[in-house]
Amino acid sequence: MRLRQWVLSIVLFLISVVFLLFSRSLFPSRAPDRTDPLSGLSTTECRALVLPNKDYYPYLKRYFQNAQSSIVGTVYLVKTADYPDNEPADLLRELIAASKRNVRVDLVLERTHEMKDISASNEDAARTLEKAGVHIRFDSLDMATHAKTFVIDGRYCFVGSHNLTHAAMTRNAELSVFIDSPEIARKVTAFIREIPSSK
């Protein structure tokens, strides 16, 4: 009788050990996954600054003024006005000034059949800029280019939600990021260069 109890105890112990060993695979943990979501991706270290709302305009203006060799960008909407303190008109003047001091300025602007006012406003801005030697191209009519980006001197990037409009610069809830990184600048520039042009 004792031998039978002893054997039964050993068998139950072995069953318990086997159950514990395989319980993780039988019953997966419901605990949240704490692995870094970026761990498998190629990331780049950089210096960055968040530019909410009105912080964007003076910072972008300063980098336009200090540009030495190139400004590459894409904007969904450029809308200027004639009054003196109009921020978008001021930024266009800085792009023109940069072009006149032999900085290569290349911009991609949105053109669309659906939003005639956006196309008209961008075409007005393009005419002003092209007279000063700024290189302008419009995106394909088959797509909307909603990105708002600038890359200055192949190093400094502005990426975010700000259009070149008074509303974006003064009253909208907008958020852009300034990034100091030649590697990210190279990738953003490649993205801009690959935007298809309209015929």
C-alpha positions as CSV (number, residue, x, y, z in Angstrom):
1,M,0.0,0.0,0.0
2,R,2.8,2.4,0.9
3,L,4.7,1.5,-2.3
4,R,1.6,2.4,-4.3
5,Q,1.2,5.7,-2.6
6,W,4.8,6.5,-3.1
7,V,4.7,5.7,-6.8
8,L,1.5,7.7,-7.2
9,S,3.2,10.7,-5.4
10,I,6.2,10.5,-7.8
11,V,3.9,10.3,-10.9
12,L,1.9,13.4,-9.6
13,F,5.1,15.3,-9.0
14,L,6.4,14.5,-12.5
15,I,3.0,15.6,-14.0
16,S,3.2,18.9,-12.0
17,V,6.8,19.6,-13.2
18,V,5.8,18.9,-16.9
19,F,2.7,21.1,-16.5
20,L,4.8,24.0,-15.1
21,L,7.4,23.6,-17.9
22,F,4.8,23.9,-20.6
23,S,2.3,26.2,-19.0
24,R,3.8,29.3,-20.6
25,S,3.2,27.9,-24.1
26,L,-0.2,26.6,-23.2
27,F,-1.3,29.8,-21.5
28,P,0.4,32.8,-22.9
29,S,1.0,35.7,-20.6
30,R,-1.6,38.5,-20.8
31,A,0.9,41.1,-19.6
32,P,1.6,43.9,-22.0
33,D,4.5,43.5,-24.4
34,R,7.3,45.7,-23.0
35,T,9.7,45.4,-25.9
36,D,10.8,48.6,-27.6
37,P,8.7,49.0,-30.8
38,L,11.7,50.6,-32.5
39,S,14.2,47.8,-31.6
40,G,13.9,46.1,-35.0
41,L,14.0,49.3,-37.1
42,S,16.8,51.4,-38.4
43,T,16.8,54.6,-36.4
44,T,18.9,57.7,-36.4
45,E,20.2,59.7,-33.4
46,C,19.6,63.4,-33.8
47,R,19.1,66.7,-32.0
48,A,15.4,67.8,-32.2
49,L,13.3,70.7,-31.1
50,V,9.5,70.8,-31.0
51,L,8.0,73.9,-32.6
52,P,4.3,74.3,-31.7
53,N,2.1,77.0,-33.2
54,K,3.8,80.4,-33.4
55,D,7.3,79.0,-32.6
56,Y,7.6,77.7,-36.1
57,Y,7.8,81.0,-38.1
58,P,10.7,82.7,-36.4
59,Y,12.8,79.6,-36.3
60,L,12.2,78.7,-40.0
61,K,12.9,82.4,-41.0
62,R,16.2,82.3,-39.2
63,Y,17.3,79.1,-41.0
64,F,16.2,80.6,-44.4
65,Q,18.4,83.6,-43.6
66,N,21.4,81.5,-42.6
67,A,21.2,79.0,-45.5
68,Q,24.5,78.7,-47.3
69,S,24.0,76.2,-50.1
70,S,20.5,74.8,-50.5
71,I,16.8,74.9,-49.4
72,V,14.6,72.0,-50.5
73,G,11.0,71.8,-49.5
74,T,7.4,70.8,-50.1
75,V,4.3,72.7,-49.0
76,Y,0.6,71.9,-49.4
77,L,-0.5,75.5,-49.3
78,V,1.2,78.9,-49.7
79,K,-1.1,81.8,-49.1
80,T,0.2,85.3,-48.7
81,A,-1.3,88.7,-48.2
82,D,-0.1,92.2,-49.0
83,Y,0.1,93.6,-45.4
84,P,3.6,94.2,-44.0
85,D,3.6,91.7,-41.1
86,N,2.2,88.8,-43.1
87,E,4.4,85.8,-42.1
88,P,4.1,83.7,-45.3
89,A,4.9,86.7,-47.5
90,D,8.0,87.4,-45.3
91,L,9.1,83.8,-45.6
92,L,8.8,84.0,-49.4
93,R,10.9,87.2,-49.3
94,E,13.6,85.2,-47.4
95,L,13.5,82.4,-50.0
96,I,13.9,85.0,-52.8
97,A,16.8,86.6,-50.8
98,A,18.4,83.2,-50.4
99,S,18.1,82.5,-54.1
100,K,19.7,85.9,-54.9
101,R,22.7,85.0,-52.8
102,N,23.2,81.8,-54.8
103,V,21.5,79.4,-52.5
104,R,19.7,76.7,-54.6
105,V,16.0,76.8,-53.6
106,D,13.8,73.9,-54.9
107,L,10.2,73.6,-53.9
108,V,7.4,71.2,-54.6
109,L,3.9,72.6,-54.4
110,E,0.4,71.1,-54.4
111,R,-1.7,71.3,-57.5
112,T,-5.2,69.8,-57.6
113,H,-8.4,69.8,-59.7
114,E,-10.6,69.5,-56.6
115,M,-9.4,72.5,-54.6
116,K,-9.1,75.3,-57.1
117,D,-8.3,77.9,-54.4
118,I,-5.3,75.9,-53.2
119,S,-4.0,75.5,-56.7
120,A,-4.5,79.2,-57.5
121,S,-2.8,80.4,-54.4
122,N,0.2,78.1,-55.0
123,E,0.4,79.2,-58.6
124,D,0.5,82.8,-57.5
125,A,3.4,82.0,-55.1
126,A,5.2,80.0,-57.7
127,R,5.1,82.9,-60.2
128,T,6.6,85.3,-57.6
129,L,9.3,82.8,-56.6
130,E,10.2,81.7,-60.1
131,K,10.9,85.3,-61.1
132,A,13.7,85.3,-58.5
133,G,15.2,82.1,-59.7
134,V,13.5,79.6,-57.3
135,H,13.0,76.2,-58.9
136,I,9.3,75.2,-58.6
137,R,7.6,72.1,-59.6
138,F,4.0,71.0,-59.0
139,D,3.1,67.5,-57.8
140,S,1.1,65.1,-59.9
141,L,-2.6,65.7,-60.3
142,D,-3.1,62.0,-59.3
143,M,-2.0,62.6,-55.7
144,A,-2.1,65.1,-52.9
145,T,1.2,66.2,-51.5
146,H,0.3,67.0,-47.9
147,A,3.8,67.0,-46.5
148,K,5.2,70.2,-45.1
149,T,9.0,69.9,-45.0
150,F,12.1,72.0,-45.5
151,V,15.7,70.8,-45.6
152,I,18.4,73.5,-45.3
153,D,22.0,72.9,-46.3
154,G,21.6,69.1,-46.3
155,R,21.5,69.0,-42.5
156,Y,18.6,71.0,-40.9
157,C,15.0,69.7,-41.3
158,F,11.6,71.2,-40.5
159,V,8.9,68.5,-40.6
160,G,5.4,69.0,-39.4
161,S,1.9,70.4,-40.0
162,H,2.5,74.1,-40.8
163,N,1.5,75.4,-44.2
164,L,2.8,78.7,-45.3
165,T,-0.4,80.6,-44.3
166,H,-1.1,83.3,-41.8
167,A,-3.6,81.0,-40.0
168,A,-1.0,78.3,-39.6
169,M,1.6,80.7,-38.2
170,T,-0.7,82.6,-35.8
171,R,-3.9,80.8,-34.7
172,N,-4.2,77.2,-35.7
173,A,-3.1,74.3,-33.5
174,E,0.0,73.3,-35.5
175,L,3.0,71.2,-34.6
176,S,6.3,70.9,-36.4
177,V,9.7,69.5,-35.4
178,F,13.2,70.9,-36.1
179,I,15.8,68.1,-36.6
180,D,19.5,68.5,-36.8
181,S,20.7,65.4,-38.6
182,P,22.5,65.0,-42.0
183,E,21.2,61.4,-42.3
184,I,17.6,62.4,-41.7
185,A,18.0,65.4,-44.0
186,R,19.2,63.0,-46.8
187,K,16.2,60.8,-46.3
188,V,13.7,63.7,-46.3
189,T,15.4,65.2,-49.4
190,A,15.1,61.9,-51.2
191,F,11.4,61.8,-50.3
192,I,10.9,65.3,-51.7
193,R,12.9,64.4,-54.9
194,E,10.7,61.3,-55.5
195,I,7.4,63.2,-55.5
196,P,5.9,62.8,-59.0
197,S,5.5,66.0,-61.0
198,S,2.5,67.0,-63.0
199,K,2.9,67.0,-66.7
